[in-house]
Amino acid sequence: MNYETNLGNIKCRVCAATFQCDIHHLSDPIDVYSEWIDQTEELNKQQAAQALDTGLGAEGEAAYEEVDEDYAGDD
């Protein structure tokens, strides 16, 4: 958490994946982690939909249905 530059950084100890986002004076490390998870879920949903649209077959369709079920109650 760097409040001088208003940037929060996180790095996975297992796979070394990194994420960075804007923060403000009320931000905590959990906020950066939550933003990372939210953006990852959104990207996974978009990729599953794109796989279905490009006709990748049952694999793309199954992935899209799984994501769609996860978001069924969010409407």
For each residue, the residues with C-beta under 8 A, 3 or more apart:
1: 8 9 23 27 28 29 32
2: 5 6 7 8 9 23
3: 6 23 25
4:
5: 2
6: 2 3 22 23 24
7: 2 20 21 22 23
8: 1 2 20 21 22 23 27 29 31 32 35
9: 1 2 18 19 20 32
10: 18 19 20 29 32 33 36
11: 16 17 18 19
12: 15 16 17 18
13: 16
14:
15: 12
16: 11 12 13
17: 11 12
18: 9 10 11 12
19: 9 10 11 32 35 36 39
20: 7 8 9 10
21: 7 8 32 35 36
22: 6 7 8
23: 1 2 3 6 7 8 27 31 32
24: 6 27
25: 3
26:
27: 1 8 23 24 31 32
28: 1 31 32
29: 1 8 10 32 33
30: 33 34
31: 8 23 27 28 34 35
32: 1 8 9 10 19 21 23 27 28 29 35 36
33: 10 29 30 36 37
34: 30 31 37 38
35: 8 19 21 31 32 38 39
36: 10 19 21 32 33 39 40
37: 33 34 40 41
38: 34 35 41 42
39: 19 35 36 42 43
40: 36 37 43 44
41: 37 38 44 45 70
42: 38 39 45 46
43: 39 40 46 47
44: 40 41 47 48 67
45: 41 42 48 49 67 71
46: 42 43 49 50
47: 43 44 50 51 63
48: 44 45 51 52 60 63 64 66 67
49: 45 46 52 53 64 67
50: 46 47 53 54
51: 47 48 54 56 59 60 63 64
52: 48 49 55 56 60 61 63 64
53: 49 50
54: 50 51 60
55: 52 60
56: 51 52 59 60 61
57: 60 61
58: 61 62
59: 51 56 62 63
60: 48 51 52 54 55 56 57 63 64
61: 52 56 57 58 64 65
62: 58 59 65 66
63: 47 48 51 52 59 60 66 67
64: 48 49 51 52 60 61 67 68
65: 61 62 68 69
66: 48 62 63 69 70
67: 44 45 48 49 63 64 70 71
68: 64 65 71 72
69: 65 66 72
70: 41 66 67
71: 45 67 68 74 75
72: 68 69 75
73:
74: 71
75: 71 72
